[in-house]
Amino acid sequence: MSLFLAMSLLAASVHDFTMNSIDGKPQPLAAFKGKAVLIVNVASQCGYTPQYKGLEALYQKYKGQGLVIVGVPANNFGAQEPGSDAEIKTFCERNYKVTFPMMSKVSVKGADMTPLYAMLTKTGGDVRWNFTKFLVGKDGQVVKRFESGVDPESAELTKAVEEALK
């Protein structure tokens, strides 16, 4: 077991992790304490890529109430996120007007899985495809997982976000 994987299994919450933003700056997830967070592994060349539009709409609707959406680019599935961080950022801004926080591209599955995803998948198993969504409560604990096919603006996801914001 790698040191990173061991550390992720000891983490008490999502707030214990720091990722790099898409601009390469450290982003401690502790900055999101007291907020509901939807963490989504994203890709620019996937059949689910249009979900960026729904994610941005969800973010705009609930950010004032304390929702943060965190996009985590990953190239683990069908090589559908081949670009650099700069290319991904440009794609998201130009095509979907994304304003929610985006992280640097990482691996969300396999031997090189980023520690955050090792913790997120501890229960429920590996991420199976792009646009898997993890709803994290204000305390940094995973509240619910939504698979790729669940639309960001669906009643199921919206209801869970509203509950997490209470």
Sequence and secondary structure as in RCSB ss.txt:
>XXXX:A:sequence
MSLFLAMSLLAASVHDFTMNSIDGKPQPLAAFKGKAVLIVNVASQCGYTPQYKGLEALYQKYKGQGLVIVGVPAN
NFGAQEPGSDAEIKTFCERNYKVTFPMMSKVSVKGADMTPLYAMLTKTGGDVRWNFTKFLVGKDGQVVKRFESGV
DPESAELTKAVEEALK
>XXXX:A:secstr
  HHHHHHHH SSGGG EEEBTTS EEEGGGGTTSEEEEEEE TTSTTTTHHHHHHHHHHHHGGGTEEEEEEEB 
 STT   S HHHHHHHHHHHH   S BB  B  SSTT  HHHHHHTTTT S  STT EEEE TTS EEEEE TTS
 TTSHHHHHHHHHHH 
